Amino acid sequence: MIKALDFLVLLAYCLFIYSLSNQATLTPPMLFDYIDKFYHAGAYFVLGLLLWRTLRHATQSPIILALFCAGAGSLFGATDEWHQSFVIGRNSDIIDWLADSIGVSLAALCLYQYQRFWLK
């Protein structure tokens, strides 16, 4: 039951990101230049946490789990940027994808360190 719930929450969050990417205009508060990169990294940090929670049942190795979460999240970010290239009013940006990848990788690194050092 927990595995299914974890997967459903991950799926809902991915659909949420997709729905944001599908909007022609998205105007979050711009407090300073390039703050949108922090928004990307933050959103994908959460994705990394949800990926870890969902995939933790698949392996006992924290390093494999961290690498898989970072890779899967980065791949999702790449497909999201590709999707945005087809949305009128939006553009695809490799720097946004890098911010996505940094966010999901940071989440995987934090959870890896937590599991490795504090759960023993």
Secondary structure as a PSIPRED ss2 file (coil, helix, strand):
# PSIPRED VFORMAT (PSIPRED V4.0)

   1 M C   1.000  0.000  0.000
   2 I H   0.000  1.000  0.000
   3 K H   0.000  1.000  0.000
   4 A H   0.000  1.000  0.000
   5 L H   0.000  1.000  0.000
   6 D H   0.000  1.000  0.000
   7 F H   0.000  1.000  0.000
   8 L H   0.000  1.000  0.000
   9 V H   0.000  1.000  0.000
  10 L H   0.000  1.000  0.000
  11 L H   0.000  1.000  0.000
  12 A H   0.000  1.000  0.000
  13 Y H   0.000  1.000  0.000
  14 C H   0.000  1.000  0.000
  15 L H   0.000  1.000  0.000
  16 F H   0.000  1.000  0.000
  17 I H   0.000  1.000  0.000
  18 Y H   0.000  1.000  0.000
  19 S H   0.000  1.000  0.000
  20 L H   0.000  1.000  0.000
  21 S H   0.000  1.000  0.000
  22 N C   1.000  0.000  0.000
  23 Q C   1.000  0.000  0.000
  24 A C   1.000  0.000  0.000
  25 T C   1.000  0.000  0.000
  26 L C   1.000  0.000  0.000
  27 T C   1.000  0.000  0.000
  28 P C   1.000  0.000  0.000
  29 P C   1.000  0.000  0.000
  30 M C   1.000  0.000  0.000
  31 L C   1.000  0.000  0.000
  32 F C   1.000  0.000  0.000
  33 D C   1.000  0.000  0.000
  34 Y C   1.000  0.000  0.000
  35 I H   0.000  1.000  0.000
  36 D H   0.000  1.000  0.000
  37 K H   0.000  1.000  0.000
  38 F H   0.000  1.000  0.000
  39 Y H   0.000  1.000  0.000
  40 H H   0.000  1.000  0.000
  41 A H   0.000  1.000  0.000
  42 G H   0.000  1.000  0.000
  43 A H   0.000  1.000  0.000
  44 Y H   0.000  1.000  0.000
  45 F H   0.000  1.000  0.000
  46 V H   0.000  1.000  0.000
  47 L H   0.000  1.000  0.000
  48 G H   0.000  1.000  0.000
  49 L H   0.000  1.000  0.000
  50 L H   0.000  1.000  0.000
  51 L H   0.000  1.000  0.000
  52 W H   0.000  1.000  0.000
  53 R H   0.000  1.000  0.000
  54 T H   0.000  1.000  0.000
  55 L H   0.000  1.000  0.000
  56 R C   1.000  0.000  0.000
  57 H C   1.000  0.000  0.000
  58 A C   1.000  0.000  0.000
  59 T C   1.000  0.000  0.000
  60 Q C   1.000  0.000  0.000
  61 S C   1.000  0.000  0.000
  62 P H   0.000  1.000  0.000
  63 I H   0.000  1.000  0.000
  64 I H   0.000  1.000  0.000
  65 L H   0.000  1.000  0.000
  66 A H   0.000  1.000  0.000
  67 L H   0.000  1.000  0.000
  68 F H   0.000  1.000  0.000
  69 C H   0.000  1.000  0.000
  70 A H   0.000  1.000  0.000
  71 G H   0.000  1.000  0.000
  72 A H   0.000  1.000  0.000
  73 G H   0.000  1.000  0.000
  74 S H   0.000  1.000  0.000
  75 L H   0.000  1.000  0.000
  76 F H   0.000  1.000  0.000
  77 G H   0.000  1.000  0.000
  78 A H   0.000  1.000  0.000
  79 T H   0.000  1.000  0.000
  80 D H   0.000  1.000  0.000
  81 E H   0.000  1.000  0.000
  82 W H   0.000  1.000  0.000
  83 H H   0.000  1.000  0.000
  84 Q H   0.000  1.000  0.000
  85 S C   1.000  0.000  0.000
  86 F C   1.000  0.000  0.000
  87 V C   1.000  0.000  0.000
  88 I C   1.000  0.000  0.000
  89 G C   1.000  0.000  0.000
  90 R C   1.000  0.000  0.000
  91 N C   1.000  0.000  0.000
  92 S C   1.000  0.000  0.000
  93 D C   1.000  0.000  0.000
  94 I H   0.000  1.000  0.000
  95 I H   0.000  1.000  0.000
  96 D H   0.000  1.000  0.000
  97 W H   0.000  1.000  0.000
  98 L H   0.000  1.000  0.000
  99 A H   0.000  1.000  0.000
 100 D H   0.000  1.000  0.000
 101 S H   0.000  1.000  0.000
 102 I H   0.000  1.000  0.000
 103 G H   0.000  1.000  0.000
 104 V H   0.000  1.000  0.000
 105 S H   0.000  1.000  0.000
 106 L H   0.000  1.000  0.000
 107 A H   0.000  1.000  0.000
 108 A H   0.000  1.000  0.000
 109 L H   0.000  1.000  0.000
 110 C H   0.000  1.000  0.000
 111 L H   0.000  1.000  0.000
 112 Y H   0.000  1.000  0.000
 113 Q H   0.000  1.000  0.000
 114 Y H   0.000  1.000  0.000
 115 Q H   0.000  1.000  0.000
 116 R H   0.000  1.000  0.000
 117 F H   0.000  1.000  0.000
 118 W H   0.000  1.000  0.000
 119 L C   1.000  0.000  0.000
 120 K C   1.000  0.000  0.000
